[in-house]
Amino acid sequence: MADVTVVGICGSLREGSVTRVALGRALEAADRSGANAELLDLREYDLPPFDPDRERDVAGDAEALAARLRSADAVILGSPMYHGSYASPLKTALDYCGFEEFEETTVGLLAVSGGAFPVTALEHLRSVCRSLNAWVIPHQAAVANSNSALEDGSFADPSLEDRIATLGRQTVQYAAIEPDPDSFESDQNVGAAGK
């Protein structure tokens, strides 16, 4: 598995982000599974609001981000849940991408919530990935009650830590899967060419 590259995109801009910690744990598990794992922290990218009339190569770091995704065998998307969905920094990043970056790419999903389980954020991310013809692994990780999830930098619940690690391992395990057929959503997604 040493030739497998897994990148994780953190959709949280918060300094003390539980999403970033959880994504880091998933990427560590991917690394232990033999992959080359890397965090793409959106705080380090200049991504202006998506404008379909602006070419990607003149939209800050959008082309650089898309290039990193194109070179990956698998992607883990991590986001806090805001207002029942995933965060706008991740939405902007995904809007700059299309089939070239995600088609037939294995994707793992992770979402974090300050309250109840972030189910709708995971559902929304899964739908977006399906529309880009990505293959989203069935296993997903959800961190609820994030304010009490960590103790001294580690997850208080060992079973949650294991679920997050499983996400990283399975992302590597299924990185070379060949999905078939295309999803219905992809046929309707005229904006997925990337800009």
N, C-alpha and C positions, 0 to 999 in steps of 0.2 A: 504493500500500500504506500510505499515511499514516494511514488510518483503522483499520488492524489493530493490535490491542492484544495483546501477548504478555507473559504473566507467568511467571516462573520461581520454583519453590518449592524452597528448599534444605533438604534433610532432615538436614543435619549441623549440630550445635550447636558443633562444635570451632572454636576461635578461628582456627587456621591451617588451615582446611579446604581441601583440594584440590578437594572437590566444589563449594564456593562459588566458587573460582577458575575451574573448568571451566564452571560454570553462567554465570558472568559473561562468559566468552568467547562462549558460545552466544548470550547476550542481546545482546552487542555486535554479533554478526553479524546478529541479527534487526533490530537498530536500523539497521545499515548497509543492510539490505534494505528500509528504509522503514517499519518498524513502530515503534510506541511500546512499548518494552520496559522491564520493571520487575522487580526482584528482590523476592520476598517471603521474607524471612529469618525462619525459624521461631523464632530467638532473640528476636525482637521481639514475639512473640505469646504471650499467656497461654492455653495450651490444656491444660486439665486432662484426665486420662485419660477416654476416651469412656465415657459412661454413657447407655444408650438411654432411661433413665427421666428424664433431665434434658433440658429443652428447650435448643436451641442458643443462644437469645438470653440465657440465664443461665449459659452455660458459657464464662466468660472472653471471649476475643477470637474465639471460633469463628464467630459470625455475621459479624463484620467480615472474617474470612478468606474465608468462603463468598461474601460479597458481592463481594469483589475477583475471585474466580474466576468468578462469574456474569457480571461485566462484561468478562471477557477473551474474545478470539476464539480464542486458542490458549494452551496451557500447556506449559511444559517442567518435568518433574519430575526433580530431581537428588538422588541419595542415595548415601551410602557403603554398602558391603555389610557387614552384620554377620551372622555365623552363617548365611551362605548366602542371606540375603534383604535387603530394604531396611530402613532404620532406623526405629525406633519413633516418633521425632517426626513423620516423614512419614506413618506409619501412622495416628497419632492425627489428624493434619490431614485425611487422606482419609476417616477414619471420620466426621468431622463433615460431610462432603459427600455428595451424592447425584446423582441424575439432573439436577436443576436446574443444578448446577454443571458437569457433565461431558457430558451427553448431546449428541451431535453436535459436540463440541468436539475440535479437533485437539490431540493431545498428542505431545510429543517426550520421549524417555527418555534419561537419562544416569546412569551408575552408576560408582562408584569403588571400587577394592579395593586393600588393602595388599599383596595377593599376586596370584594368577592372575586372569584376566578375570572380572568380576562378572556372568557370564551368568545365574545363577539370580536375582539381584536384578532384572535387566532382565525376565526371564520373569515373575516375580511381579508386577512393576508393570504389565506388559502385560496380564496376566490381570485384575488389578483394574480397569484402565481399560476393558477390553472389557466387564466386567460392568456398568459404568456407561454403556455405549453411547457411549463416547468413540471417536474415530478416531485410533488410534496410528500415526504415520508409520512405514513400514518401516525407515528409517534410524535407527540408534541409536548412541550414543557410549559407549564403555567405556574407562575409565582403569585400567590394571593397574599394580601395583608403584608405588603413589602416593608412596612415600617418595623415589623417585628420578625422579618424573615432571616435577618443576619444577626449573628452574635460574634463579635470580634473578627469580622471579615469572613466568617464561614456561615453556611446555612444551618440554622438551628435544627431543622428537620432533616435527618440523614436520608430519609426516603425521597425528599425533594432533591437533595444533592444528587442522589442516584438517578432520579428521573432526568435531570439536566445532563448528567454524564452519559446516560443512555442516548440522549438526543445527539450528542457529539459522536459517539461510537456508531450509531446507525447512519448518520450522515456520511461517514466514511464507508461503512459497509455497503451502502446502496449508491455510492457515487457513480458507479459505472452502469447503472441500470439503463435499459433502453425502453423508455415508455412508449406505449402504443395502445390505442390510437390517440390522435389529437383530441383535446377537449372541445366541447361545444362552444365554450366561451372564446376560445382562440379564433374561431371562424368569425366571430362578431367584433373582434378587437382590432379595429382599423388604425388605432393610434399606437400600436405596439412596435412600430418600426424604430422607435427611438429618434431623438432629435439632437 
